[in-house]
Amino acid sequence: MMREICEKVYALTSEGGAIYFMQREKNTEFVLQALRDTGWTFQNLIIWKKKTSAVPGTKRFGKHYQIIAFATKGRTPRVFHRLRIDPPLPQGYKHARENGMFVTDVWDDIRELTSGYFAGDEALRDADGNRLHKQQAPIQLLLRIILSSTNPGDVVLDPFAGSGTTLVVAEQLGRKSIGIELDSENVALIEKRLAERRKSDDISRFFKDYACTPDLEGIWGDSEIDRKFAPSDKPTPKQLALLE
């Protein structure tokens, strides 16, 4: 089924358009083969290290990451923004980075939502506090994907919309979005989430994470910097200079 989906998405995608195919690490071989068989050009295998404690296995190492295959229609991406971030320095580094660092193929600064209290307010819950979608993707993850491979006004397709995170992020970034979802409960969840913007779905709090990225305003799709920073987190003169 996934091979068929990849083929149909390929047919709908413009030349140079990108696909991000996320799956469990044990399915890596199949994911790459499905993309290759349906015409996609492999670009990167991204390792999403989830910042949570891996549950130890009795016969193998605990699982601590998920793979995201990044591929394009054609050899060259139509859009690829080289994002810069400035995460905490690893142990042993002596000097702070002057302009941050480029995002690599290891994403170890984004926490998953599926680990108990780490899910926080962003996780969708019912009146009793139960999670409404156990595989809800974090806002930060879709934000990085959409920022990297699209421009404002582009169309983003999510053929497995789930809890609607892709659509929520795309809308705020000024991208058009199409979500496909078969589960009627999930559809109702997505419609409510889009109609009633929650504070925890607001992407503006992550703007500062990419402040070292040149032309961030143009990529983000909003020219009003003040709206992207909380009152206590205004951009520094250095950050403003980098955005000019």
N, CA, C and O of each residue as an XYZ file, in Angstrom:
976
protein
N       0.826     -1.197      0.000
C       0.000      0.000      0.000
C       0.872      1.264      0.000
O       0.582      2.214     -0.727
N       1.933      1.278      0.810
C       2.781      2.462      0.900
C       3.508      2.732     -0.416
O       3.745      3.885     -0.777
N       3.856      1.674     -1.119
C       4.498      1.847     -2.427
C       3.523      2.530     -3.392
O       3.914      3.404     -4.166
N       2.255      2.122     -3.336
C       1.234      2.722     -4.191
C       1.019      4.196     -3.832
O       0.860      5.038     -4.715
N       1.014      4.498     -2.533
C       0.851      5.881     -2.088
C       2.022      6.739     -2.581
O       1.818      7.846     -3.080
N       3.244      6.224     -2.439
C       4.426      6.967     -2.893
C       4.342      7.255     -4.389
O       4.733      8.330     -4.847
N       3.830      6.287     -5.145
C       3.708      6.450     -6.589
C       2.687      7.541     -6.932
O       2.923      8.366     -7.815
N       1.557      7.537     -6.227
C       0.512      8.527     -6.503
C       0.935      9.934     -6.075
O       0.635     10.913     -6.759
N       1.628     10.028     -4.948
C       2.106     11.327     -4.503
C       3.157     11.863     -5.478
O       3.206     13.061     -5.756
N       3.987     10.972     -5.988
C       4.999     11.365     -6.979
C       4.327     11.983     -8.212
O       4.781     13.003     -8.730
N       3.247     11.356     -8.670
C       2.548     11.852     -9.857
C       1.953     13.239     -9.623
O       1.856     14.033    -10.559
N       1.557     13.539     -8.396
C       0.940     14.821     -8.076
C       1.955     15.920     -7.760
O       1.611     17.101     -7.729
N       3.190     15.528     -7.530
C       4.201     16.476     -7.065
C       4.860     17.208     -8.226
O       5.146     16.612     -9.264
N       5.100     18.511     -8.044
C       5.785     19.297     -9.064
C       7.259     18.904     -9.120
O       7.792     18.340     -8.164
N       7.915     19.200    -10.237
C       9.322     18.864    -10.407
C      10.151     19.544     -9.316
O      10.034     20.749     -9.096
N      10.974     18.770     -8.650
C      11.795     19.294     -7.568
C      11.120     19.274     -6.213
O      11.741     19.611     -5.205
N       9.836     18.875     -6.174
C       9.121     18.800     -4.908
C       9.697     17.722     -4.007
O      10.358     16.798     -4.482
N       9.450     17.836     -2.715
C      10.060     16.948     -1.725
C       9.026     16.057     -1.047
O       7.849     16.402     -0.939
N       9.506     14.898     -0.593
C       8.701     14.008      0.236
C       9.507     13.652      1.477
O      10.714     13.424      1.401
N       8.827     13.605      2.623
C       9.439     13.172      3.882
C       8.636     11.962      4.368
O       7.459     12.078      4.709
N       9.285     10.819      4.392
C       8.628      9.544      4.708
C       9.176      9.063      6.050
O      10.324      8.626      6.141
N       8.337      9.149      7.100
C       8.772      8.774      8.446
C       8.249      7.391      8.812
O       7.075      7.078      8.614
N       9.144      6.576      9.348
C       8.761      5.230      9.743
C       9.675      4.732     10.867
O      10.666      5.375     11.214
N       9.319      3.577     11.424
C      10.161      2.950     12.441
C      11.458      2.462     11.809
O      11.508      2.147     10.620
N      12.485      2.407     12.612
C      13.819      2.076     12.087
C      13.866      0.681     11.449
O      14.665      0.452     10.541
N      13.039     -0.236     11.901
C      13.075     -1.585     11.344
C      12.549     -1.637      9.909
O      12.781     -2.608      9.188
N      11.829     -0.567      9.497
C      11.282     -0.518      8.140
C      12.123      0.329      7.184
O      11.677      0.648      6.082
N      13.325      0.688      7.597
C      14.171      1.562      6.783
C      14.411      0.991      5.389
O      14.301      1.708      4.395
N      14.731     -0.266      5.316
C      15.023     -0.891      4.018
C      13.818     -0.789      3.080
O      13.973     -0.478      1.899
N      12.632     -1.047      3.599
C      11.434     -0.982      2.777
C      11.143      0.452      2.333
O      10.790      0.689      1.178
N      11.293      1.414      3.260
C      11.026      2.813      2.937
C      11.886      3.269      1.767
O      11.380      3.873      0.821
N      13.178      2.983      1.828
C      14.095      3.401      0.770
C      13.783      2.704     -0.549
O      13.865      3.309     -1.617
N      13.426      1.432     -0.462
C      13.099      0.686     -1.680
C      11.809      1.205     -2.310
O      11.718      1.322     -3.532
N      10.812      1.516     -1.482
C       9.537      2.029     -1.988
C       9.731      3.358     -2.698
O       9.134      3.595     -3.748
N      10.558      4.221     -2.135
C      10.826      5.514     -2.767
C      11.581      5.329     -4.079
O      11.269      5.971     -5.082
N      12.559      4.460     -4.061
C      13.365      4.221     -5.267
C      12.510      3.631     -6.389
O      12.628      4.036     -7.545
N      11.651      2.678     -6.041
C      10.826      1.993     -7.048
C       9.783      2.922     -7.667
O       9.314      2.671     -8.778
N       9.417      3.988     -6.960
C       8.352      4.868     -7.458
C       8.889      6.174     -8.035
O       8.120      7.103     -8.284
N      10.208      6.255     -8.250
C      10.785      7.367     -8.996
C      11.448      8.457     -8.189
O      12.074      9.345     -8.768
N      11.335      8.425     -6.870
C      11.908      9.476     -6.040
C      13.427      9.382     -6.002
O      13.990      8.290     -6.075
N      14.090     10.534     -5.887
C      15.538     10.598     -5.772
C      15.923     10.803     -4.309
O      15.555     11.807     -3.699
N      16.649      9.868     -3.764
C      17.047      9.933     -2.351
C      17.991     11.106     -2.097
O      18.927     11.341     -2.862
N      17.731     11.840     -1.008
C      18.598     12.954     -0.619
C      19.251     12.730      0.741
O      20.467     12.867      0.875
N      18.458     12.389      1.744
C      18.987     12.192      3.099
C      18.173     11.161      3.865
O      16.976     10.992      3.633
N      18.840     10.483      4.771
C      18.158      9.685      5.782
C      18.336     10.440      7.093
O      19.423     10.455      7.669
N      17.263     11.065      7.557
C      17.323     11.873      8.777
C      17.066     10.983      9.982
O      16.144     10.167      9.985
N      17.885     11.149     10.993
C      17.698     10.423     12.244
C      17.064     11.365     13.254
O      17.685     12.344     13.669
N      15.836     11.075     13.649
C      15.161     11.877     14.666
C      15.380     11.192     16.021
O      14.693     10.231     16.368
N      16.349     11.710     16.770
C      16.632     11.208     18.109
C      15.700     11.932     19.073
O      15.758     13.156     19.186
N      14.848     11.196     19.763
C      13.662     11.792     20.370
C      13.827     12.413     21.760
O      12.841     12.866     22.342
N      15.025     12.445     22.298
C      15.278     13.083     23.591
C      14.507     12.429     24.731
O      14.250     13.076     25.746
N      14.139     11.182     24.587
C      13.445     10.482     25.656
C      14.213      9.209     25.996
O      15.010      8.725     25.192
N      13.976      8.681     27.167
C      14.694      7.488     27.601
C      14.197      6.262     26.841
O      13.005      5.955     26.854
N      15.110      5.573     26.186
C      14.734      4.370     25.449
C      14.442      3.225     26.417
O      15.176      3.014     27.383
N      13.361      2.489     26.149
C      13.012      1.336     26.976
C      13.965      0.198     26.617
O      14.042     -0.186     25.450
N      14.688     -0.348     27.588
C      15.653     -1.405     27.267
C      14.967     -2.671     26.790
O      13.923     -3.052     27.321
N      15.541     -3.321     25.800
C      15.007     -4.578     25.303
C      15.696     -5.753     25.982
O      16.794     -5.613     26.520
N      15.051     -6.899     25.954
C      15.648     -8.085     26.566
C      16.623     -8.785     25.622
O      17.510     -9.514     26.066
N      16.451     -8.556     24.295
C      17.290     -9.246     23.312
C      17.986     -8.292     22.345
O      18.764     -8.730     21.497
N      17.713     -6.987     22.466
C      18.337     -6.015     21.558
C      18.405     -4.663     22.251
O      17.829     -4.480     23.323
N      19.111     -3.717     21.639
C      19.260     -2.391     22.220
C      17.927     -1.640     22.209
O      17.102     -1.844     21.319
N      17.724     -0.778     23.194
C      16.512      0.016     23.258
C      16.407      0.972     22.081
O      17.423      1.462     21.588
N      15.192      1.242     21.629
C      14.956      2.111     20.473
C      14.937      3.568     20.916
O      14.225      3.935     21.851
N      15.728      4.395     20.234
C      15.896      5.764     20.673
C      15.690      6.769     19.539
O      15.845      7.974     19.741
N      15.344      6.283     18.359
C      15.215      7.197     17.228
C      14.193      6.677     16.226
O      13.737      5.536     16.299
N      13.854      7.550     15.295
C      12.981      7.200     14.185
C      13.612      7.759     12.919
O      14.269      8.799     12.957
N      13.413      7.071     11.794
C      14.030      7.540     10.553
C      13.020      8.350      9.733
O      11.823      8.064      9.724
N      13.545      9.366      9.047
C      12.751     10.160      8.116
C      13.529     10.213      6.813
O      14.597     10.823      6.750
N      13.003      9.576      5.769
C      13.664      9.586      4.465
C      13.228     10.837      3.707
O      12.036     11.083      3.518
N      14.212     11.619      3.280
C      13.958     12.839      2.521
C      14.363     12.577      1.073
O      15.513     12.240      0.791
N      13.408     12.735      0.159
C      13.661     12.485     -1.258
C      12.963     13.552     -2.088
O      12.097     14.272     -1.589
N      13.345     13.649     -3.359
C      12.772     14.668     -4.231
C      12.365     14.078     -5.573
O      12.836     13.013     -5.970
N      11.483     14.788     -6.259
C      11.106     14.432     -7.621
C      12.127     15.100     -8.546
O      12.058     16.302     -8.803
N      13.056     14.313     -9.031
C      14.169     14.858     -9.777
C      15.396     14.953     -8.888
O      15.306     14.801     -7.670
N      16.547     15.206     -9.508
C      17.804     15.171     -8.770
C      17.983     16.360     -7.830
O      18.672     16.248     -6.816
N      17.368     17.501     -8.157
C      17.608     18.723     -7.399
C      16.330     19.232     -6.752
O      15.313     19.355     -7.434
N      16.349     19.530     -5.459
C      15.167     20.101     -4.819
C      14.808     21.455     -5.424
O      15.691     22.271     -5.690
N      13.526     21.695     -5.639
C      13.082     23.007     -6.111
C      13.312     24.048     -5.030
O      13.684     25.187     -5.312
N      13.082     23.632     -3.764
C      13.283     24.511     -2.611
C      14.058     23.743     -1.555
O      13.687     22.625     -1.197
N      15.128     24.337     -1.058
C      15.793     23.777      0.120
C      16.470     24.912      0.872
O      17.466     25.475      0.417
N      15.909     25.237      2.032
C      16.449     26.302      2.858
C      17.434     25.727      3.871
O      17.099     24.811      4.622
N      18.627     26.260      3.886
C      19.665     25.788      4.801
C      19.457     26.471      6.154
O      20.047     27.516      6.430
N      18.634     25.881      6.971
C      18.277     26.459      8.258
C      19.452     26.410      9.230
O      20.254     25.476      9.219
N      19.531     27.430     10.061
C      20.557     27.482     11.106
C      19.868     27.525     12.466
O      18.903     28.265     12.657
N      20.363     26.736     13.398
C      19.854     26.704     14.761
C      21.017     26.927     15.723
O      22.179     26.886     15.321
N      20.703     27.158     16.972
C      21.758     27.368     17.972
C      21.412     26.616     19.252
O      21.115     27.232     20.276
N      21.449     25.273     19.196
C      21.125     24.486     20.383
C      22.238     24.609     21.422
O      23.311     25.128     21.113
N      22.001     24.139     22.648
C      23.043     24.194     23.676
C      24.331     23.504     23.202
O      24.284     22.508     22.480
N      25.458     24.043     23.613
C      26.738     23.462     23.212
C      26.923     22.077     23.824
O      26.597     21.876     24.994
N      27.438     21.121     23.057
C      27.745     19.804     23.623
C      28.856     19.920     24.670
O      29.647     20.863     24.657
N      28.895     18.966     25.551
C      29.923     18.965     26.595
C      31.315     18.933     25.956
O      31.566     18.163     25.030
N      32.196     19.767     26.457
C      33.551     19.792     25.934
C      33.822     20.942     24.981
O      34.979     21.246     24.692
N      32.744     21.603     24.477
C      32.934     22.759     23.608
C      33.301     23.974     24.474
O      32.682     24.204     25.512
N      34.297     24.741     24.050
C      34.794     25.841     24.860
C      34.180     27.188     24.500
O      34.064     28.065     25.356
N      33.789     27.359     23.250
C      33.333     28.669     22.803
C      31.922     28.593     22.215
O      31.572     27.650     21.505
N      31.136     29.599     22.529
C      29.785     29.672     21.966
C      29.862     29.925     20.460
O      30.808     30.552     19.984
N      28.877     29.445     19.717
C      28.847     29.675     18.272
C      28.423     31.111     18.002
O      27.525     31.637     18.659
N      29.073     31.740     17.033
C      28.738     33.123     16.721
C      27.444     33.219     15.929
O      26.640     34.122     16.159
N      27.237     32.288     14.991
C      26.061     32.334     14.121
C      25.306     31.006     14.116
O      24.685     30.659     13.111
N      25.347     30.272     15.198
C      24.647     28.998     15.248
C      25.297     27.949     14.365
O      26.492     28.019     14.079
N      24.512     26.986     13.939
C      25.008     25.888     13.110
C      23.923     25.474     12.132
O      22.735     25.673     12.387
N      24.338     24.895     11.008
C      23.362     24.394     10.048
C      22.673     23.147     10.601
O      23.292     22.345     11.300
N      21.398     22.990     10.284
C      20.669     21.767     10.628
C      21.294     20.607      9.856
O      21.487     20.706      8.645
N      21.604     19.529     10.532
C      22.209     18.353      9.907
C      21.161     17.265      9.731
O      19.965     17.513      9.883
N      21.621     16.045      9.405
C      20.690     14.928      9.239
C      20.431     14.176     10.543
O      19.818     13.109     10.526
N      20.890     14.718     11.671
C      20.551     14.182     12.993
C      19.791     15.266     13.748
O      20.342     16.323     14.056
N      18.525     14.996     14.043
C      17.677     15.962     14.746
C      17.494     15.473     16.181
O      16.630     14.646     16.469
N      18.318     15.999     17.061
C      18.286     15.554     18.451
C      17.822     16.656     19.400
O      18.038     16.574     20.609
N      17.185     17.683     18.845
C      16.719     18.810     19.652
C      15.195     18.902     19.696
O      14.648     19.903     20.158
N      14.511     17.869     19.220
C      13.043     17.869     19.176
C      12.526     16.671     19.970
O      12.849     15.524     19.660
N      11.736     16.944     20.977
C      11.230     15.866     21.827
C       9.900     15.325     21.298
O       9.042     16.092     20.861
N       9.737     14.006     21.339
C       8.465     13.407     20.943
C       7.386     13.717     21.972
O       7.690     14.156     23.081
N       6.115     13.488     21.605
C       4.997     13.772     22.506
C       4.437     12.514     23.159
O       3.490     12.592     23.942
N       5.006     11.373     22.850
C       4.368     10.124     23.275
C       4.917      9.567     24.577
O       4.653      8.411     24.909
N       5.674     10.362     25.323
C       6.275      9.848     26.551
C       5.734     10.552     27.785
O       6.344     11.493     28.291
N       4.608     10.100     28.255
C       4.037     10.567     29.512
C       3.941     12.070     29.642
O       3.395     12.747     28.771
N       4.483     12.595     30.753
C       4.333     14.020     31.035
C       5.102     14.893     30.057
O       4.846     16.096     29.987
N       6.037     14.326     29.298
C       6.760     15.116     28.309
C       5.839     15.592     27.187
O       6.177     16.520     26.454
N       4.682     14.958     27.057
C       3.742     15.375     26.011
C       3.211     16.782     26.284
O       2.888     17.514     25.350
N       3.121     17.160     27.557
C       2.739     18.512     27.933
C       1.387     18.946     27.406
O       0.522     18.116     27.123
N       1.208     20.271     27.274
C      -0.061     20.838     26.830
C      -0.301     20.618     25.344
O      -1.440     20.710     24.885
N       0.751     20.330     24.586
C       0.585     20.187     23.143
C      -0.212     18.940     22.778
O      -0.902     18.921     21.759
N      -0.122     17.898     23.605
C      -0.853     16.662     23.325
C      -2.355     16.882     23.432
O      -2.834     17.465     24.404
N      -3.094     16.418     22.437
C      -4.548     16.541     22.431
C      -5.143     15.515     23.394
O      -4.801     14.334     23.339
N      -6.033     15.970     24.277
C      -6.604     15.091     25.295
C      -8.112     15.276     25.405
O      -8.657     16.310     25.017
N      -8.782     14.246     25.945
C     -10.219     14.372     26.200
C     -10.434     14.968     27.587
O      -9.479     15.356     28.261
N     -11.697     15.037     28.007
C     -12.030     15.669     29.286
C     -11.402     14.956     30.473
O     -11.203     15.561     31.526
N     -11.088     13.667     30.312
C     -10.493     12.889     31.391
C      -8.968     12.884     31.339
O      -8.316     12.218     32.144
N      -8.403     13.626     30.392
C      -6.950     13.703     30.297
C      -6.306     12.623     29.463
O      -5.079     12.529     29.416
N      -7.120     11.788     28.792
C      -6.572     10.714     27.965
C      -6.135     11.259     26.607
O      -6.795     12.130     26.041
N      -5.027     10.747     26.092
C      -4.532     11.175     24.797
C      -5.515     10.785     23.692
O      -5.986      9.649     23.646
N      -5.819     11.735     22.802
C      -6.759     11.479     21.714
C      -6.083     10.854     20.501
O      -6.738     10.198     19.691
N      -4.774     11.056     20.374
C      -4.037     10.466     19.256
C      -2.643     10.094     19.771
O      -1.829     10.972     20.058
N      -2.376      8.803     19.885
C      -1.145      8.342     20.533
C       0.105      8.619     19.703
O       1.213      8.599     20.239
N      -0.053      8.877     18.404
C       1.112      9.128     17.547
C       1.162     10.577     17.061
O       1.685     10.859     15.982
N       0.621     11.480     17.853
C       0.626     12.893     17.480
C       2.057     13.395     17.324
O       2.873     13.255     18.235
N       2.356     13.977     16.170
C       3.697     14.494     15.906
C       3.864     15.866     16.543
O       2.906     16.638     16.590
N       5.055     16.187     17.034
C       5.264     17.503     17.643
C       5.280     18.618     16.603
O       5.733     18.427     15.474
N       4.784     19.774     16.999
C       4.783     20.956     16.143
C       6.182     21.231     15.604
O       6.342     21.546     14.425
N       7.194     21.113     16.460
C       8.569     21.422     16.072
C       9.046     20.577     14.893
O       9.788     21.062     14.039
N       8.625     19.325     14.847
C       9.087     18.423     13.790
C       8.547     18.850     12.433
O       9.301     18.952     11.465
N       7.247     19.100     12.360
C       6.657     19.521     11.081
C       7.097     20.917     10.700
O       7.209     21.229      9.515
N       7.348     21.763     11.687
C       7.837     23.110     11.407
C       9.173     23.038     10.666
O       9.366     23.742      9.674
N      10.083     22.206     11.130
C      11.392     22.099     10.482
C      11.276     21.548      9.065
O      11.947     22.032      8.153
N      10.439     20.550      8.877
C      10.268     19.955      7.552
C       9.696     20.977      6.568
O      10.209     21.136      5.460
N       8.634     21.665      6.979
C       7.971     22.610      6.079
C       8.856     23.821      5.799
O       8.900     24.305      4.668
N       9.558     24.314      6.814
C      10.476     25.430      6.603
C      11.602     25.054      5.643
O      12.020     25.870      4.821
N      12.088     23.828      5.746
C      13.229     23.400      4.938
C      12.891     23.284      3.460
O      13.712     23.641      2.615
N      11.700     22.792      3.129
C      11.418     22.385      1.749
C      10.275     23.111      1.061
O       9.832     22.679     -0.003
N       9.782     24.209      1.640
C       8.705     24.950      0.982
C       8.911     26.447      1.133
O       9.668     26.910      1.986
N       8.224     27.184      0.291
C       8.123     28.640      0.388
C       6.688     29.024      0.720
O       5.778     28.225      0.499
N       6.460     30.219      1.241
C       5.082     30.683      1.444
C       4.291     30.583      0.142
O       4.782     30.952     -0.925
N       3.067     30.081      0.243
C       2.226     29.913     -0.938
C       2.298     28.529     -1.557
O       1.431     28.169     -2.353
N       3.319     27.739     -1.210
C       3.425     26.373     -1.729
C       2.331     25.485     -1.130
O       1.718     25.826     -0.119
N       2.104     24.344     -1.775
C       1.100     23.393     -1.309
C       1.788     22.233     -0.584
O       2.743     21.646     -1.093
N       1.292     21.917      0.602
C       1.807     20.808      1.402
C       0.725     19.734      1.489
O      -0.409     20.015      1.877
N       1.082     18.513      1.127
C       0.137     17.390      1.174
C       0.542     16.405      2.262
O       1.695     15.977      2.331
N      -0.424     16.048      3.114
C      -0.218     15.003      4.115
C      -1.254     13.913      3.858
O      -2.424     14.085      4.199
N      -0.836     12.780      3.252
C      -1.804     11.726      2.913
C      -2.265     10.911      4.117
O      -3.180     10.097      3.996
N      -1.649     11.118      5.265
C      -2.068     10.453      6.510
C      -2.114     11.536      7.585
O      -1.208     11.635      8.413
N      -3.171     12.347      7.570
C      -3.196     13.582      8.355
C      -3.228     13.358      9.862
O      -2.766     14.213     10.617
N      -3.765     12.225     10.315
C      -3.739     11.911     11.748
C      -4.408     12.960     12.603
O      -5.621     13.153     12.523
N      -3.615     13.646     13.431
C      -4.163     14.669     14.323
C      -4.093     16.061     13.705
O      -4.511     17.033     14.333
N      -3.571     16.171     12.480
C      -3.604     17.441     11.752
C      -2.444     18.384     11.995
O      -2.526     19.561     11.644
N      -1.360     17.893     12.589
C      -0.230     18.768     12.902
C       0.344     19.435     11.654
O       0.667     20.623     11.678
N       0.472     18.678     10.568
C       1.000     19.240      9.325
C       0.161     20.425      8.864
O       0.705     21.456      8.469
N      -1.153     20.285      8.913
C      -2.059     21.329      8.446
C      -2.003     22.560      9.350
O      -2.041     23.694      8.874
N      -1.915     22.322     10.646
C      -1.845     23.413     11.618
C      -0.594     24.254     11.392
O      -0.654     25.483     11.427
N       0.546     23.591     11.159
C       1.805     24.306     10.947
C       1.793     25.013      9.590
O       2.172     26.181      9.494
N       1.362     24.316      8.556
C       1.356     24.887      7.207
C       0.516     26.158      7.151
O       0.917     27.140      6.527
N      -0.633     26.144      7.791
C      -1.525     27.306      7.781
C      -0.836     28.525      8.386
O      -0.938     29.630      7.854
N      -0.135     28.318      9.502
C       0.523     29.440     10.172
C       1.725     29.972      9.394
O       2.114     31.128      9.557
N       2.305     29.131      8.556
C       3.457     29.538      7.761
C       3.061     30.118      6.401
O       3.924     30.442      5.585
N       1.773     30.245      6.167
C       1.325     30.810      4.901
C       1.424     29.848      3.737
O       1.465     30.277      2.584
N       1.464     28.544      4.016
C       1.428     27.528      2.971
C      -0.003     27.023      2.829
O      -0.780     27.051      3.784
N      -0.340     26.566      1.641
C      -1.622     25.902      1.439
C      -1.432     24.439      1.821
O      -0.342     23.890      1.660
N      -2.481     23.811      2.324
C      -2.312     22.425      2.759
C      -3.515     21.570      2.408
O      -4.653     22.039      2.365
N      -3.225     20.296      2.159
C      -4.249     19.286      1.896
C      -3.964     18.104      2.803
O      -2.859     17.562      2.797
N      -4.949     17.707      3.576
C      -4.792     16.553      4.452
C      -5.807     15.484      4.107
O      -6.974     15.782      3.850
N      -5.367     14.251      4.101
C      -6.243     13.115      3.817
C      -6.294     12.238      5.065
O      -5.252     11.843      5.588
N      -7.494     11.935      5.543
C      -7.645     11.139      6.751
C      -8.949     10.342      6.672
O     -10.009     10.908      6.406
N      -8.870      9.040      6.900
C     -10.034      8.159      6.795
C     -10.829      8.060      8.096
O     -12.048      7.885      8.062
N     -10.159      8.168      9.234
C     -10.816      8.004     10.526
C     -11.686      9.225     10.825
O     -11.177     10.342     10.914
N     -12.986      9.017     10.979
C     -13.919     10.129     11.176
C     -13.640     10.883     12.473
O     -13.839     12.096     12.537
N     -13.184     10.179     13.505
C     -12.863     10.844     14.768
C     -11.657     11.762     14.598
O     -11.622     12.863     15.148
N     -10.678     11.307     13.841
C      -9.516     12.144     13.571
C      -9.895     13.362     12.735
O      -9.389     14.463     12.955
N     -10.793     13.148     11.773
C     -11.245     14.264     10.931
C     -11.893     15.345     11.798
O     -11.609     16.532     11.634
N     -12.759     14.933     12.716
C     -13.412     15.893     13.614
C     -12.379     16.598     14.492
O     -12.501     17.788     14.782
N     -11.371     15.851     14.907
C     -10.294     16.405     15.730
C      -9.535     17.486     14.965
O      -9.245     18.556     15.501
N      -9.222     17.191     13.708
C      -8.488     18.137     12.868
C      -9.313     19.400     12.635
O      -8.797     20.513     12.743
N     -10.598     19.224     12.316
C     -11.467     20.378     12.048
C     -11.550     21.297     13.264
O     -11.495     22.518     13.126
N     -11.679     20.722     14.435
C     -11.747     21.518     15.657
C     -10.417     22.204     15.927
O     -10.378     23.359     16.350
N      -9.344     21.495     15.682
C      -8.004     22.045     15.942
C      -7.711     23.234     15.028
O      -7.077     24.202     15.448
N      -8.170     23.160     13.790
C      -7.954     24.253     12.851
C      -8.876     25.436     13.143
O      -8.499     26.590     12.939
N     -10.075     25.144     13.618
C     -11.063     26.202     13.881
C     -10.773     26.945     15.178
O     -11.049     28.139     15.293
N     -10.209     26.226     16.164
C      -9.957     26.825     17.472
C      -8.463     26.721     17.778
O      -8.017     25.744     18.379
N      -7.705     27.710     17.372
C      -6.253     27.684     17.546
C      -5.880     27.639     19.031
O      -6.233     28.541     19.790
N      -5.179     26.607     19.431
C      -4.733     26.485     20.814
C      -3.404     27.212     20.992
O      -2.614     27.314     20.053
N      -3.165     27.710     22.186
C      -1.894     28.378     22.480
C      -0.726     27.421     22.242
O       0.328     27.840     21.764
N      -0.904     26.155     22.568
C       0.174     25.177     22.423
C       0.469     24.844     20.963
O       1.501     24.240     20.669
N      -0.424     25.231     20.035
C      -0.196     25.011     18.605
C       0.441     26.223     17.927
O       0.750     26.179     16.736
N       0.636     27.299     18.681
C       1.213     28.522     18.114
C       2.695     28.299     17.822
O       3.470     27.999     18.730
N       3.086     28.444     16.563
C       4.477     28.168     16.181
C       5.406     29.345     16.468
O       6.624     29.198     16.365
N       4.858     30.514     16.827
C       5.699     31.703     16.970
C       6.766     31.535     18.046
O       7.813     32.180     17.989
N       6.504     30.665     19.033
C       7.490     30.486     20.101
C       8.763     29.810     19.622
O       9.767     29.806     20.335
N       8.738     29.235     18.416
C       9.917     28.556     17.882
C      10.698     29.417     16.895
O      11.730     28.996     16.372
N      10.197     30.624     16.646
C      10.879     31.503     15.690
C      12.322     31.772     16.118
O      13.236     31.777     15.293
N      12.509     31.995     17.410
C      13.841     32.321     17.931
C      14.828     31.180     17.724
O      16.035     31.416     17.669
N      14.337     29.938     17.606
C      15.240     28.792     17.406
C      15.996     28.898     16.087
O      17.082     28.338     15.937
N      15.411     29.623     15.130
C      16.011     29.738     13.797
C      16.508     31.151     13.518
O      16.706     31.522     12.361
N      16.709     31.941     14.567
C      17.070     33.351     14.406
C      18.382     33.541     13.655
O      18.606     34.622     13.109
N      19.252     32.547     13.602
C      20.527     32.642     12.884
C      20.384     32.332     11.395
O      21.364     32.397     10.653
N      19.185     31.998     10.956
C      18.942     31.667      9.552
C      18.761     32.934      8.721
O      17.879     33.737      9.026
N      19.572     33.137      7.676
C      19.386     34.311      6.814
C      18.004     34.298      6.149
O      17.488     33.239      5.791
N      17.416     35.480      5.990
C      16.106     35.650      5.343
C      15.020     34.802      6.000
O      14.138     34.267      5.329
N      15.102     34.690      7.325
C      14.114     33.879      8.029
C      12.698     34.419      7.847
O      11.746     33.649      7.724
N      12.562     35.747      7.832
C      11.225     36.325      7.669
C      10.578     35.868      6.368
O       9.399     35.515      6.342
N      11.361     35.878      5.284
C      10.827     35.468      3.995
C      10.456     34.001      3.960
O       9.456     33.623      3.350
N      11.255     33.174      4.610
C      10.971     31.732      4.661
C       9.747     31.463      5.531
O       8.904     30.630      5.200
N       9.667     32.178      6.639
C       8.577     31.983      7.601
C       7.234     32.429      7.016
O       6.190     31.837      7.290
N       7.290     33.485      6.207
C       6.054     33.948      5.593
C       5.323     34.998      6.383
O       4.114     35.163      6.220
N       6.035     35.724      7.247
C       5.424     36.778      8.045
C       6.502     37.799      8.341
O       7.572     37.443      8.834
N       6.235     39.080      8.044
C       7.263     40.106      8.199
C       7.238     40.797      9.551
O       8.121     41.606      9.840
N       6.249     40.500     10.387
C       6.140     41.180     11.669
C       6.901     40.411     12.735
O       6.375     39.462     13.315
N       8.129     40.816     12.991
C       8.986     40.098     13.939
C       8.383     40.072     15.331
O       8.442     39.050     16.014
N       7.793     41.204     15.764
C       7.295     41.290     17.138
C       6.264     40.214     17.442
O       6.120     39.810     18.596
N       5.553     39.750     16.444
C       4.522     38.737     16.669
C       5.132     37.370     16.891
O       4.429     36.456     17.321
N       6.395     37.197     16.617
C       7.029     35.895     16.717
C       7.752     35.686     18.040
O       8.194     34.575     18.330
N       7.877     36.734     18.843
C       8.591     36.629     20.094
C       7.660     36.970     21.244
O       6.895     37.932     21.179
N       7.735     36.178     22.288
C       6.972     36.503     23.480
C       7.502     37.811     24.057
O       8.649     38.171     23.792
N       6.693     38.537     24.845
C       7.139     39.821     25.380
C       8.464     39.728     26.125
O       9.257     40.669     26.093
N       8.715     38.605     26.795
C       9.948     38.441     27.564
C      11.080     37.855     26.739
O      12.151     37.554     27.268
N      10.845     37.695     25.451
C      11.836     37.020     24.616
C      12.024     37.769     23.304
O      12.021     37.157     22.236
N      12.187     39.084     23.373
C      12.391     39.890     22.181
C      13.732     39.547     21.547
O      14.653     39.140     22.255
N      13.869     39.700     20.215
C      15.143     39.399     19.570
C      16.229     40.353     20.024
O      15.974     41.534     20.261
N      17.431     39.841     20.144
C      18.573     40.656     20.508
C      19.022     41.458     19.299
O      18.658     41.117     18.174
N      19.809     42.522     19.497
C      20.343     43.273     18.357
C      21.104     42.383     17.389
O      21.048     42.580     16.175
N      21.823     41.391     17.938
C      22.563     40.464     17.080
C      21.613     39.665     16.199
O      21.877     39.476     15.012
N      20.504     39.192     16.776
C      19.545     38.418     15.996
C      18.892     39.283     14.924
O      18.687     38.828     13.799
N      18.566     40.517     15.264
C      17.954     41.409     14.296
C      18.915     41.697     13.150
O      18.503     41.778     11.993
N      20.203     41.853     13.477
C      21.199     42.106     12.432
C      21.303     40.940     11.480
O      21.494     41.124     10.278
N      21.177     39.731     12.020
C      21.271     38.533     11.181
C      20.068     38.412     10.251
O      20.163     37.805      9.185
N      18.937     38.992     10.655
C      17.730     38.899      9.846
C      17.664     39.985      8.763
O      16.862     39.888      7.835
N      18.504     41.013      8.884
C      18.461     42.104      7.904
C      19.139     41.718      6.606
O      19.193     42.520      5.674
